[in-house]
């Protein structure tokens, strides 16, 4: 299985344009970018993908060991860049994928021309000793894992091959409810634990690439103070505070998100 | 009887609330307030998110909100709310997003009992997974006790055995083999057998057969008599299972062989000529079949190879070619010149596993004895 199949990579837009690589966060899949990518397809070579374990990626490639830190996901990003021979990449990462991009850029800065980090957080759990407020406690994360256990989102082992393998079958209609955010519950649980217990504060300084932090107002996952921390700790980062609230401006306020990205680029 | 719309809303049999696109609660019904203990003024103007537990907030932001934006609705989302008194309330939630009215309507069902039941199911599943793993380990450990952990060094002979359990190896099969010395008389014994059936009882019979053969081997130099002892033991046991077994005693440059219902070992000459070396006697352990199998005396010549096997080899089947069969086996072992005993045993088992597309339906046991070149 090739890297492009493994990560369900989709390339569109201007074949001669500067590459713009979109990485979705924990929870859903590449559909998270559906309202944003159309604004860039004329000028950019737009690449979207699913992290292994999400969306229509190859679930059999999910390796708990490899994906036990964000480094495994960063390796996949670098492999996609190498496979497509992308240069001067604009990496757009949402949520946990912001940090995936930071880790990848720290490892291979020559590949990256710019980073756009939407709702980044280098650490979700408070660290009182360092005076760092991530916004969550360990109990909150356990509560999330409970939520995941209770919300299989229509996943069933019997349906899995149909769900994951047949996006071309609209007659499944009702069965495909929630499919954008559906995966094997065991994988979702592991990805959640890896995401929300990660601590990548030390990687921020090493990602020496022009960076835009897109910070929502009133984001419970990544509070404004965390966005400011990220922008402050990276060598070449600026922060744009969006009027949009919540954690997904790419869905709730795509126009404002696109405008901020274009102003930065 | 007339129903008022206002009453239908306020006292609907579920909590009902409306939020704007920022998640701020703009309307809520009485049932919701009764469920949660809040006053109307507590919740109007607050965000829906702020009424959820910490874990549920993350779930909301990573699954619920994106799904609502992408498909316009969410259904059967299980989350925990935090009530006015700080207590957790497990709820099931459906929401619909109305673009034209810029509103999200959400109904909330209390789900305490259901959630407890689901947790119980999850715990049961975890227990089931754990006990399955335990059973698999038990089966594998038991299975390993049917074959010697390592074969002894037999002077003048190169001996190797390979065992491959059926399928994924989750079930205890009945194939066994053994190679041992009878002690002071300097003889060596090679045994390959197959107990009818699978599972716990077959495993008990396999263990019994293996140790009975070892004990009987010390009492008699005649393979037929040893098999007769096994037969008597089985027919007088509480088990109603038969065994096929081939028993070879090697001493003084010759092999005495007897088969109780088991495929005869094949002799392969250095020139590649293949012949079965004994007659197949009756099954061991069936009441009424009491003739002692006859003994065949076979001289051992330098470079000759003897291949012992179970019916997992010859009765291996695939959809297009049918049984693996004796002919195919004879052709295969006839073309193994130059290989040592382990190489031949591996080649046979590999061929049979491949023939069944990697997933054998029956156990396979192969023991190869190669006489040293002069």
Contacts between the chains, C-beta under 8 A, distances in Angstrom:
chain1	res1	chain2	res2	distance
A	25	B	62	7.0
A	26	B	62	5.5
A	27	B	62	3.2
A	27	B	63	4.9
A	27	B	66	6.3
A	28	B	62	7.5
A	28	B	63	7.1
A	28	B	66	4.9
A	28	B	67	7.4
A	28	B	70	7.6
A	31	B	70	5.9
A	32	B	66	6.2
A	32	B	70	8.0
A	34	B	70	7.2
A	95	B	62	7.4
A	136	B	54	6.3
A	136	B	58	7.3
A	137	B	54	6.9
A	139	B	54	6.8
A	139	B	55	8.0
A	140	B	53	7.8
A	140	B	54	3.2
A	140	B	55	5.4
A	140	B	57	7.7
A	140	B	58	6.9
A	141	B	55	7.0
A	141	B	58	7.8
A	142	B	55	6.8
A	143	B	53	5.4
A	143	B	54	5.4
A	143	B	55	2.2
A	143	B	56	6.7
A	143	B	58	8.0
A	143	B	80	7.0
A	144	B	54	7.7
A	144	B	55	3.9
A	144	B	56	7.8
A	144	B	58	4.5
A	144	B	59	5.8
A	145	B	55	7.2
A	146	B	55	6.0
A	146	B	80	7.8
A	147	B	55	5.2
A	147	B	56	5.6
A	147	B	58	7.6
A	147	B	59	3.9
A	147	B	78	7.0
A	147	B	79	6.0
A	147	B	80	7.5
A	148	B	59	7.0
A	149	B	122	5.9
A	150	B	78	3.8
A	150	B	79	7.9
A	150	B	90	8.0
A	150	B	115	6.5
A	150	B	118	6.1
A	151	B	59	6.8
A	151	B	63	6.9
A	151	B	77	6.0
A	151	B	78	5.3
A	151	B	79	7.8
A	153	B	63	7.1
A	177	B	71	7.2
A	177	B	75	6.8
A	178	B	67	6.0
A	178	B	71	7.6
A	178	B	74	7.4
A	178	B	75	7.9
A	180	B	66	7.0
A	180	B	67	6.4
A	180	B	70	5.2
A	180	B	71	7.1
A	181	B	62	7.9
A	181	B	63	4.8
A	181	B	66	6.3
A	181	B	67	5.3
A	196	B	58	7.1
A	219	B	61	8.0
A	220	B	49	6.3
A	220	B	57	5.2
A	220	B	58	7.9
A	220	B	61	6.3
A	221	B	57	7.9
A	221	B	58	6.4
A	221	B	61	5.0
A	221	B	62	7.3
A	245	B	22	5.2
A	245	B	23	7.1
A	246	B	22	7.8
A	246	B	23	7.0
A	246	B	61	6.6
A	246	B	65	6.1
A	247	B	61	4.2
A	247	B	62	7.4
A	247	B	65	7.2
A	248	B	61	7.2
A	248	B	65	6.0
A	248	B	66	5.5
A	248	B	69	6.9
A	251	B	65	7.6
A	251	B	66	5.8
A	251	B	69	4.0
A	251	B	70	6.8
A	252	B	21	7.1
A	252	B	65	7.6
A	252	B	69	6.2
